[in-house]
Amino acid sequence: MNVNEITAELRARLTEVQAEIARLEQATIQPLSAKFSDQANDLEELATNKGMEVQHIHEAEQILAALARIEAGQYGECDVCGGDIAPARLAALPTATRCIKCAA
């Protein structure tokens, strides 16, 4: 997989993640049920949605950082040792910032 393919894949995933963040944000602003007995379920769903939103925000930040590294010509360089990150690792985890040795 070349850098152009990875860039396209990252941008497509970023679009998906941003749409999911927007959906979850909408879900968190819905009022609680009028019935007290249903409010516990509403609050549990709210907590679940907030947790998922935080995970998606973190993923979006990782994707944006990877796209910035691509723009800067530093994509595929290990943040720790400065060596190359294996292409197979980048294909499996396009947001990787460390080589296998440094990630272990």
C-alpha positions as CSV (number, residue, x, y, z in Angstrom):
1,M,0.0,0.0,0.0
2,N,1.5,3.3,-1.0
3,V,1.2,6.7,0.7
4,N,-1.6,7.9,-1.6
5,E,-3.7,4.8,-0.8
6,I,-3.0,5.2,2.9
7,T,-4.0,8.9,2.7
8,A,-7.2,8.1,1.0
9,E,-8.0,5.3,3.5
10,L,-7.2,7.7,6.4
11,R,-9.4,10.4,5.0
12,A,-12.3,8.0,4.4
13,R,-12.0,6.7,7.9
14,L,-11.9,10.2,9.3
15,T,-15.1,11.0,7.5
16,E,-16.8,8.0,9.0
17,V,-15.5,8.8,12.5
18,Q,-16.6,12.4,12.3
19,A,-20.1,11.3,11.2
20,E,-20.2,8.9,14.2
21,I,-19.1,11.6,16.6
22,A,-21.8,13.9,15.3
23,R,-24.4,11.1,15.7
24,L,-23.3,10.4,19.2
25,E,-23.3,14.1,20.1
26,Q,-26.9,14.3,18.9
27,A,-27.8,11.2,21.0
28,T,-26.4,12.8,24.1
29,I,-28.5,15.9,23.9
30,Q,-31.8,14.1,23.8
31,P,-34.0,14.6,26.9
32,L,-34.5,11.8,29.4
33,S,-37.7,9.8,29.3
34,A,-40.6,11.2,31.2
35,K,-41.0,7.9,33.1
36,F,-38.7,7.6,36.0
37,S,-38.4,3.8,35.4
38,D,-37.0,4.5,31.9
39,Q,-34.5,7.1,33.0
40,A,-32.0,4.5,34.3
41,N,-31.8,3.0,30.8
42,D,-31.5,6.5,29.3
43,L,-28.6,7.3,31.6
44,E,-26.9,4.0,30.9
45,E,-27.2,4.7,27.1
46,L,-25.9,8.2,27.6
47,A,-22.8,6.9,29.4
48,T,-22.2,4.4,26.7
49,N,-22.5,7.0,24.0
50,K,-20.2,9.4,25.8
51,G,-17.6,6.6,26.1
52,M,-17.9,5.8,22.4
53,E,-17.7,9.4,21.5
54,V,-14.4,9.8,23.5
55,Q,-13.0,6.8,21.7
56,H,-13.9,8.2,18.3
57,I,-12.5,11.6,19.1
58,H,-9.2,9.9,20.1
59,E,-9.2,8.0,16.8
60,A,-9.9,11.2,14.8
61,E,-6.9,12.9,16.6
62,Q,-4.7,9.9,15.6
63,I,-5.8,10.1,12.0
64,L,-5.3,13.8,11.8
65,A,-1.8,13.4,13.3
66,A,-1.0,10.7,10.7
67,L,-2.2,13.0,7.9
68,A,0.0,15.7,9.3
69,R,3.0,13.4,9.3
70,I,2.3,12.5,5.7
71,E,2.1,16.2,4.7
72,A,5.4,16.8,6.6
73,G,7.1,13.9,4.9
74,Q,7.6,12.1,8.2
75,Y,5.1,9.3,7.8
76,G,6.5,5.9,8.5
77,E,9.3,7.2,10.8
78,C,9.4,5.9,14.3
79,D,8.8,8.6,16.9
80,V,11.2,6.8,19.3
81,C,14.2,5.6,17.4
82,G,13.8,7.4,14.1
83,G,13.9,4.2,12.1
84,D,11.4,3.1,9.5
85,I,8.1,1.6,10.5
86,A,7.5,-1.6,8.5
87,P,5.1,-1.2,5.6
88,A,3.1,-4.2,6.8
89,R,2.6,-2.5,10.2
90,L,1.5,0.7,8.5
91,A,-0.9,-1.2,6.3
92,A,-2.4,-2.9,9.4
93,L,-2.3,0.3,11.6
94,P,-2.0,3.4,9.4
95,T,-1.8,5.7,12.5
96,A,1.2,3.8,14.0
97,T,3.9,6.1,15.3
98,R,6.4,3.5,16.5
99,C,8.2,0.6,14.9
100,I,7.5,-2.9,16.2
101,K,10.7,-2.9,18.3
102,C,9.8,0.4,20.0
103,A,6.1,-0.4,20.4
104,A,6.9,-3.6,22.4
